[in-house]
Amino acid sequence: MRDRQVSRGARRAREFEAFVAGAAGRLLHAATLLTAEAPNANPRARRLLTLALAHTYARWDGLHGEDPYDCARQYLATRFARATWHRYGAFGRTRPDPDGPLAALTPQERLILVLRLYEGVAEEQAAALLGLPRERVHTICDRATATLLHPASRPTPRSAGREVAPS
Amino acid sequence: MNRAEREAAARQIMERTPAPVPPDLCAQAVRRGERLLRRRQLVRRVLWLLACAAVVAFSVWAARVHPWTEPPSQTTPPITGW
């Protein structure tokens, strides 16, 4: 019994190490894009990725053929969405000190853009993952793409509409 | 610029600067994952223990009190000397 557990743990550790070696680079890049940090100074993205990988490790024996990359990505996205929610009360404000390539976008726009374009998740899946209607994901993705390609057209997205509804 | 071109351009912007992976990432993830597993195992054990204790307590109580038997009547006195 004990031997079997030990051998299962060793196999899990081996498989997990191979998985991390293959997937960590791409996932870390995605996390860095999400948090809009610079590629060389990304403590939030690293922490996010470590938590997602730990969650995947804990679920490793119960995956049953499910893609571990998918599991880690889902956890990363939902955790980022929840953390943003807790930190700012709602989606919509950017961080004060971002300097990544997606710094001009709001957290929700970043999340949808990374899921849809960088990771290539289907629109329906992204919508289901975030609990949004499909049309909304489509619209936000379009708007985020436009903002990314023409940053001058929307100079200050952050101050608009925040002071309208104090509650 | 059509939709596909716009998406390709956005993809290109996003893929520009890859972040270097820290070398101790796997070890940290394994450490945290092990902790998660251990905590889950502990919670499962405690819940099983509680369930077993509840079953035992209920059996002892039922064996002593016999809640399925009809209680003796409080209103009608037993008929004697008929």
Interface residues (C-beta under 8 A of the other chain):
Chain A: A13 F16 E17 V20 A21 A24 G25 L28 H29 T32 L33 P39 N40 N42 A45 R46 L49 T50 L51 L53 A54 H55 T56 Y57 A58 W60 P101 L102 L113 V114 L117 Y118 A144 T145 A146 L148 L149
Chain B: R6 E7 A9 A10 R11 I13 M14 E15 R16 T17 P18 A19 P20 V21 P22 L25 C26 Q28 A29 V30 R31 R32 G33 E34 R35 L36 L37 R40
